[in-house]
Structure formats: C-alpha cells, structure tokens
Amino acid sequence: MANKVFKNLDEQIEILKGKGLIINDIEYAKEVLLRENYFFIMGYRHLFLKHDTTRKFKDGTTFEELYSLFVFDRMFRNIIFKNLLIVENNYKSIFSYTLSKNYGYREKDYLNAKNFTSDKTRTRQINDLVRKVKRQFIVNGRNHGATSHYMDNYGYIPLWIGIKVISFGLMSEMFSILKEPDKKAIADIYKIDPEEMELYLPILANYRNLCAHEDILFDHFTQKIIPDTTYHSRLNIDKTNGEYIYGKNDIFALIIILKRLLTFTDFKMMMNEINYEFDRLCGSIKTITIEEVQDKMGFPPNYKDIMYME
C-alpha cells in the first residue's frame, strides 16, 4: 500500500476535480480546505458518491454541497452536545442527591464499598470505580473553585459538589454498581426502567465524547442497540425481519433516548433547532435530497410527530 504523502492546496483541488467534484470558486475552496482540513471534509463524501466502483462523485456534485453537509453536521452536533450536557447535569444532580440522602455527604460515607451492589462478582469493579472517583477528586479538584473551597475549608467534598469534576463516562459506570433500590429511585425520576437507564447512560457518554472531539455525528452508529419503545410503534416505523429499521442504534435512537430523559420543553426546543438545520441544508443541496440525509441518520419520514408525544 502506497504511503499517504502531504498534498498542498492546489494538489488537493486537483484530486477533488479528478473525483468529479465541481469547484466553482477555487480560492473559496482552498480557504475552506485550509481551515477545515481536506480529510475531515472528505468524511462527508459518501452520500454524494456514485453507486459503482469508480468512487467518484455523482454528476453535478459541487464543493459547496459537500461543505454544506459538513457545516450541517457541525451545527447538528452542537445542538446534540448542548442537550447531552443538560442530561449529564440532570443525571449527576439526581445521582448525587440519591446517594447523599442515603449514605451521607463525606467521601468516606458515600464512597463506601458497602453502599454498592452486594454481587461478589462486581467487587473488583466497585473498588476500581471508587478508586477512579477519588483520583478525579485529587487530579481535578484543584481546578474547580467549589471543590477546591470544600477541600481547603472543610477537608471533604460533598458529592453534589464533587460531580463537577467526575466525568460523565465514570458517572454512567457508577450507575451499574448501585444497589437495585438506588437504581430504581434514579430511574423513576425519568419514568423508565433501571435496565433501560443502565443501557442508555454509556450510549450517551459515547455520544458526548464524540461531540466533544468534533467527530462525524449524523451517520454514527453505536454497537449497543436500544430496546423497542412505544415511540417505535407509535411512529409506525417499518420493520425488516421483525426488527425496526430506524431508532435502534442510529442517531434517531439517540433522539428517542433524549426524548425520554429531557423535559418536554427542552426536547421540543432541541427538535425545533434540528428542524431549522434540516431546512437550511435542504436549500443548499441538489445532488442528494434531504430525505436521503435523514434516512442515513435513521429519521423516519414522520419523525416530527415524536415532538408532541408524551
């Protein structure tokens, strides 16, 4: 396999032209490639490619169209990230309230291994997660005013303060080692089953990290598949071999999770923002349709109906 060598902007333009991409304004394209990176923009090419072995763009595809999908994904990612942070903050608050109420407000109290599942096969995991939480307090505590204040003035960090320096990924893992009554108390706030909550949290943490690192979001699929929900049936999503074709491990599955965890108002605001970005993209693409983009994301044709469902 030949080595990938550096290509200057002029060479990048010629490569794109050779792939059949129409470039109406070469200087504009160069500026975009310099700021955004050829490799990252090309990550959005797949919907625009011909369905043959040439790996070339569909006839008439312009650089502006390709970049429009790139920009759409950036704006969509920002919307999702903002709402993931809302979910993260809500979950951390509910988690800390539950453990503090039941086990105390000092680390030695709420991080006591006896507060977690009595399943002997999870002992090592419990000890490992508790150790990681304590380490994040030590490493990150001084970088946050509230945790630093409690460390200096009281000698301990209440969990409702400490959650600010504990990663969402670690907090999602912590749910899996809770005692069943504590899991249920948290899940009940969201009106979902603890088993669903335990599945949703690592998916949310995965998407949070993806958004934070500005990876491609709109066509991302997760390894975890969410269980069927009432929204799948109420939206009359088609099935193949008995399985729903949308909303299982695609972006629409994330939308369903957010529907269940956000407040009605927050979810409606999020969907209105997403609809606006769909409308903007629709006006910028001609070679492909907005329906093709939505299909790639796992959005059923009547996806908007989920906004007003209870």
Backbone torsions as a table, in degrees:
resi	resn	phi	psi	omega
1	MET	NA	129.7	-176.8
2	ALA	-69.1	146.0	178.2
3	ASN	-68.9	146.4	174.2
4	LYS	-86.3	113.9	-176.6
5	VAL	-105.7	162.7	-179.3
6	PHE	-62.2	137.2	174.7
7	LYS	-123.0	129.5	178.1
8	ASN	-76.0	175.4	-174.0
9	LEU	-60.5	-40.4	178.7
10	ASP	-62.5	-40.6	179.3
11	GLU	-67.9	-37.4	177.3
12	GLN	-62.5	-41.4	178.5
13	ILE	-61.2	-43.4	-179.1
14	GLU	-66.4	-35.0	177.0
15	ILE	-63.6	-44.6	179.9
16	LEU	-63.5	-42.2	177.1
17	LYS	-62.2	-40.5	179.8
18	GLY	-64.1	-23.8	177.6
19	LYS	-88.5	3.7	175.4
20	GLY	92.5	9.6	-179.5
21	LEU	-81.9	130.9	178.4
22	ILE	-84.4	126.8	179.6
23	ILE	-119.1	104.6	-175.8
24	ASN	-79.3	-32.6	-177.6
25	ASP	-129.6	98.2	-173.8
26	ILE	-65.1	-40.5	-178.9
27	GLU	-65.8	-38.7	176.7
28	TYR	-64.1	-44.1	-179.7
29	ALA	-62.3	-40.4	178.1
30	LYS	-62.3	-43.3	-179.6
31	GLU	-62.2	-43.3	179.4
32	VAL	-64.3	-45.1	-179.1
33	LEU	-62.1	-37.3	179.4
34	LEU	-67.9	-42.5	-177.3
35	ARG	-77.7	-36.3	-170.1
36	GLU	-104.6	-20.8	177.2
37	ASN	90.5	120.3	180.0
38	TYR	-52.3	-46.5	-175.9
39	PHE	-61.0	-43.3	-177.2
40	PHE	-70.2	-39.4	178.8
41	ILE	-65.9	-39.6	-179.9
42	MET	-67.0	-14.8	176.1
43	GLY	-66.1	-11.7	-178.7
44	TYR	-104.6	11.5	-173.5
45	ARG	-76.5	-22.9	-164.5
46	HIS	-58.8	-41.4	179.4
47	LEU	-66.0	-21.2	-176.8
48	PHE	-94.5	-2.4	-175.5
49	LEU	-86.6	149.8	175.6
50	LYS	-67.0	150.6	179.3
51	HIS	-88.6	59.9	176.8
52	ASP	-145.9	-166.8	-175.2
53	THR	-90.5	0.2	-175.9
54	THR	-74.6	-25.1	-176.4
55	ARG	59.8	28.6	178.5
56	LYS	-103.2	162.5	-179.7
57	PHE	-71.1	150.6	174.3
58	LYS	-59.6	149.0	-179.1
59	ASP	-56.8	130.1	177.2
60	GLY	92.7	-4.8	-178.9
61	THR	-67.1	130.9	-179.3
62	THR	-107.6	159.4	176.4
63	PHE	-60.6	-37.5	-179.5
64	GLU	-61.8	-37.5	177.8
65	GLU	-64.7	-47.2	180.0
66	LEU	-59.0	-44.3	-179.6
67	TYR	-69.5	-31.3	178.1
68	SER	-62.1	-40.0	177.9
69	LEU	-67.0	-38.1	175.9
70	PHE	-59.4	-47.5	-179.0
71	VAL	-67.1	-40.6	176.9
72	PHE	-56.2	-46.2	-178.0
73	ASP	-64.4	-35.8	176.8
74	ARG	-63.1	-46.7	-179.2
75	MET	-67.9	-41.1	177.4
76	PHE	-61.9	-43.1	179.6
77	ARG	-62.2	-40.2	178.9
78	ASN	-64.0	-38.6	178.3
79	ILE	-64.6	-48.3	-179.4
80	ILE	-63.4	-43.7	-178.3
81	PHE	-60.4	-44.2	179.7
82	LYS	-58.1	-41.7	-177.9
83	ASN	-79.4	-28.3	171.8
84	LEU	-63.8	-36.9	177.9
85	LEU	-67.1	-34.1	175.3
86	ILE	-63.3	-47.2	178.6
87	VAL	-61.4	-43.6	179.7
88	GLU	-59.0	-47.4	-179.1
89	ASN	-63.9	-42.8	178.8
90	ASN	-61.8	-47.4	-178.8
91	TYR	-62.3	-45.8	-179.6
92	LYS	-61.7	-40.0	179.2
93	SER	-63.8	-46.6	-179.9
94	ILE	-65.8	-41.7	178.9
95	PHE	-60.0	-49.4	-177.2
96	SER	-66.7	-37.0	177.8
97	TYR	-62.2	-45.4	-177.9
98	THR	-63.5	-48.7	-177.9
99	LEU	-70.7	-38.2	179.9
100	SER	-65.4	-41.5	179.7
101	LYS	-63.4	-39.3	-174.4
102	ASN	-87.7	-27.1	-170.4
103	TYR	-130.9	-4.7	177.7
104	GLY	111.8	173.8	-172.1
105	TYR	-111.8	-0.3	176.0
106	ARG	-99.7	151.1	-178.4
107	GLU	-54.4	-41.7	-177.3
108	LYS	-65.2	-19.2	178.8
109	ASP	-89.4	-60.5	-173.1
110	TYR	-76.4	-16.2	176.9
111	LEU	-100.7	12.5	176.3
112	ASN	-66.4	130.2	-177.0
113	ALA	-58.5	-24.4	-179.1
114	LYS	-70.2	-14.8	-179.4
115	ASN	-79.2	-8.1	-174.6
116	PHE	-108.8	-177.9	-174.6
117	THR	-50.9	144.0	179.4
118	SER	-90.0	5.1	177.5
119	ASP	-63.8	114.1	-175.7
120	LYS	-62.2	-26.1	179.7
121	THR	-73.0	-11.0	-178.9
122	ARG	-102.9	3.1	-175.8
123	THR	-56.7	-46.6	-178.5
124	ARG	-63.5	-41.2	178.9
125	GLN	-63.7	-42.2	179.1
126	ILE	-59.6	-50.6	-178.8
127	ASN	-61.5	-38.1	-179.5
128	ASP	-66.9	-44.3	-178.6
129	LEU	-69.0	-39.9	177.3
130	VAL	-61.7	-41.8	178.5
131	ARG	-63.3	-39.4	179.5
132	LYS	-66.5	-38.8	177.8
133	VAL	-63.0	-46.4	179.7
134	LYS	-61.4	-37.9	179.8
135	ARG	-67.2	-39.1	178.6
136	GLN	-66.7	-32.6	173.6
137	PHE	-60.9	-44.7	-177.7
138	ILE	-68.9	-48.0	-174.5
139	VAL	-73.3	-43.2	-173.5
140	ASN	-99.7	-16.3	-174.0
141	GLY	-57.9	-38.5	-177.9
142	ARG	-72.9	-14.3	-178.0
143	ASN	-91.5	1.5	-179.6
144	HIS	-126.7	129.0	-172.9
145	GLY	-57.7	-44.5	-175.5
146	ALA	-67.8	-46.0	180.0
147	THR	-66.0	-39.4	178.2
148	SER	-62.9	-39.5	179.2
149	HIS	-61.7	-46.2	-179.4
150	TYR	-67.7	-37.7	179.4
151	MET	-63.0	-41.7	-176.3
152	ASP	-77.1	-36.7	-172.1
153	ASN	-99.5	-24.1	-176.7
154	TYR	-122.9	-18.9	178.5
155	GLY	80.9	9.0	177.0
156	TYR	-152.0	165.9	179.6
157	ILE	-122.8	110.7	174.7
158	PRO	-60.1	148.9	-176.8
159	LEU	-62.8	-33.9	-178.9
160	TRP	-68.3	-15.8	172.5
161	ILE	-95.0	-41.2	-176.2
162	GLY	-63.2	-26.2	-178.0
163	ILE	-60.4	-20.9	179.6
164	LYS	-65.4	-23.5	-176.6
165	VAL	-114.0	8.9	176.0
166	ILE	-101.1	130.1	-177.7
167	SER	-65.4	153.0	178.2
168	PHE	-63.6	-36.6	178.4
169	GLY	-59.6	-43.8	179.3
170	LEU	-69.5	-39.2	178.8
171	MET	-64.9	-34.7	178.4
172	SER	-69.4	-36.4	176.0
173	GLU	-66.4	-36.3	-178.6
174	MET	-59.9	-32.2	179.7
175	PHE	-60.0	-36.8	-174.8
176	SER	-68.4	-17.4	-178.5
177	ILE	-106.0	3.7	178.9
178	LEU	-69.0	158.2	171.0
179	LYS	-67.0	152.3	-175.8
180	GLU	-57.9	-42.1	178.3
181	PRO	-61.2	-34.9	178.7
182	ASP	-71.2	-39.8	175.4
183	LYS	-58.4	-46.7	-177.4
184	LYS	-64.8	-39.4	-179.7
185	ALA	-61.5	-38.7	179.1
186	ILE	-72.9	-48.5	-177.7
187	ALA	-63.1	-33.3	-179.4
188	ASP	-61.7	-31.2	178.2
189	ILE	-59.4	-35.8	-178.8
190	TYR	-92.0	-2.7	-178.4
191	LYS	60.6	40.8	175.0
192	ILE	-131.2	168.7	179.4
193	ASP	-78.4	148.0	177.3
194	PRO	-56.6	-34.9	179.9
195	GLU	-64.7	-37.5	177.3
196	GLU	-68.6	-42.9	178.6
197	MET	-58.6	-43.0	-178.6
198	GLU	-65.6	-31.9	177.4
199	LEU	-78.1	-39.7	-176.7
200	TYR	-65.6	-40.4	-171.3
201	LEU	-58.4	-49.7	178.3
202	PRO	-65.1	-29.6	175.6
203	ILE	-64.9	-44.5	178.5
204	LEU	-63.4	-41.3	179.3
205	ALA	-63.7	-38.6	177.6
206	ASN	-62.8	-46.0	179.6
207	TYR	-67.7	-34.1	178.4
208	ARG	-61.0	-45.2	-179.5
209	ASN	-67.7	-37.6	178.4
210	LEU	-62.1	-44.1	178.9
211	CYS	-66.1	-42.4	-177.5
212	ALA	-62.6	-29.0	-179.2
213	HIS	-99.2	8.8	176.1
214	GLU	55.5	41.0	173.3
215	ASP	-79.8	165.6	178.1
216	ILE	-62.9	129.8	-174.8
217	LEU	-110.2	-42.5	-164.3
218	PHE	-60.0	-28.9	-179.4
219	ASP	-115.3	25.9	-178.5
220	HIS	-78.5	137.6	175.1
221	PHE	-119.5	141.6	178.5
222	THR	-98.1	159.6	176.3
223	GLN	-74.3	-31.0	-179.9
224	LYS	-81.8	138.6	179.5
225	ILE	-110.4	127.7	-178.6
226	ILE	-80.8	150.5	177.7
227	PRO	-66.1	159.9	175.6
228	ASP	-61.3	142.8	177.9
229	THR	-123.8	172.6	176.7
230	THR	-62.7	-26.2	-179.1
231	TYR	-69.4	-34.5	177.1
232	HIS	-59.5	-46.6	-177.3
233	SER	-74.7	-39.8	-177.5
234	ARG	-69.4	-25.1	175.9
235	LEU	-87.6	-2.2	-179.9
236	ASN	54.4	42.6	179.0
237	ILE	-65.7	134.7	-178.9
238	ASP	-64.4	156.6	178.9
239	LYS	-121.6	150.1	170.6
240	THR	-128.9	123.8	-176.8
241	ASN	53.5	38.5	176.6
242	GLY	80.8	2.1	-178.5
243	GLU	-115.3	137.3	176.6
244	TYR	-61.4	137.8	-176.7
245	ILE	-85.0	-15.5	178.0
246	TYR	-126.1	153.5	170.4
247	GLY	78.1	28.2	-179.5
248	LYS	-112.7	-51.5	175.5
249	ASN	-141.8	22.8	179.1
250	ASP	-105.3	-170.7	-179.4
251	ILE	-64.9	-33.0	179.1
252	PHE	-67.9	-26.5	173.5
253	ALA	-62.8	-38.9	175.9
254	LEU	-64.1	-40.0	178.0
255	ILE	-60.4	-41.0	178.8
256	ILE	-63.7	-41.9	178.0
257	ILE	-61.4	-45.3	-179.6
258	LEU	-65.9	-33.3	175.7
259	LYS	-59.2	-36.8	-175.8
260	ARG	-83.5	-20.4	-174.6
261	LEU	-108.4	-26.1	177.7
262	LEU	-83.5	161.0	171.5
263	THR	-70.4	161.1	179.8
264	PHE	-56.2	-43.8	-177.9
265	THR	-66.4	-45.7	-180.0
266	ASP	-62.6	-41.1	-179.3
267	PHE	-66.0	-43.3	179.8
268	LYS	-62.1	-41.4	178.6
269	MET	-63.5	-41.7	178.8
270	MET	-61.1	-46.3	-178.0
271	MET	-66.7	-35.3	176.5
272	ASN	-63.2	-39.4	177.3
273	GLU	-66.1	-41.6	178.7
274	ILE	-63.8	-43.3	179.0
275	ASN	-60.3	-39.1	178.3
276	TYR	-61.5	-42.7	179.9
277	GLU	-68.7	-34.8	174.1
278	PHE	-61.4	-43.7	-179.6
279	ASP	-63.2	-41.5	179.0
280	ARG	-63.7	-43.7	-179.8
281	LEU	-65.3	-40.2	-179.1
282	CYS	-55.7	-36.3	-179.9
283	GLY	-78.6	-5.5	-175.2
284	SER	-111.9	-5.9	-177.3
285	ILE	-120.9	143.7	178.5
286	LYS	-129.8	-32.4	-176.7
287	THR	-72.3	-33.2	174.7
288	ILE	-121.9	165.4	-179.4
289	THR	-103.5	161.4	177.1
290	ILE	-65.6	-29.4	177.9
291	GLU	-65.2	-33.8	177.3
292	GLU	-67.0	-39.5	177.5
293	VAL	-64.5	-46.7	-179.0
294	GLN	-64.3	-38.0	177.1
295	ASP	-62.2	-40.9	178.3
296	LYS	-62.6	-31.1	-179.4
297	MET	-83.6	-10.0	-178.4
298	GLY	87.6	14.3	179.9
299	PHE	-82.8	120.0	175.0
300	PRO	-68.9	159.5	-177.5
301	PRO	-55.7	-32.9	-178.3
302	ASN	-100.9	29.9	-174.5
303	TYR	-56.1	-28.5	-176.8
304	LYS	-63.2	-23.1	-178.8
305	ASP	-61.4	-24.5	-177.4
306	ILE	-67.1	-21.0	-178.0
307	MET	-59.2	-35.3	-171.6
308	TYR	-108.0	5.0	177.5
309	MET	-78.9	143.3	176.0
310	GLU	-85.9	NA	NA
